[in-house]
Amino acid sequence: MVKERIDPYREKNFIVRSYGIRRYQLAKDHIFRNRHKSILDVGCGTGFGMAILKDSSEMIGIDCSIDAIRYGQEHYGHKKANFLVSDAHYLPFRDSVFDCVLCLEVIEHVKNPKLVILEVRRVLRSKGSFILSTPNAKTPTGNPFHIKEFSY
């Protein structure tokens, strides 16, 4: 498995497993309630979210790790899921193409969070949704892979 990327369906720790799956279930509820059709998952990691969101019309998952993308294609690939190695700072898509962009537990890992958010804004349609989650810095995780933690 790739460092700092989990597959909750193979995770033994109940808390890690349930939080990973629950984030995508909440996103799925929002996506279907708002009839979003084109979904971008920034930092899709192992791609398990693609399995949860498989009823969406079009999904693209990106991650900077080729190993994570290969894992996702192998374990969670299906006809509506496309995986792509890409940097979240420079999304390789035209402007205003996605109904919903997910960035779940990713923003704390990037060097320039503002640039990532600007890129999301660029590729998101005007009435689209941006769903972001991050650990609360007030509850330190001690995670050595976090570049910047946020509080709320």
Secondary structure, DSSP 8 states (H G I E B T S, - for coil): --TT---TTT---HHHHHHHHHHHHHHHHHHHHTT--EEEEET-TT-HHHHHTTTSSEEEEEES-HHHHHHHHHHH--TTEEEEE--TTS--S-TT-EEEEEEES-GGG-S-HHHHHHHHHHHEEEEEEEEEE--BTTS----TT-S--B--
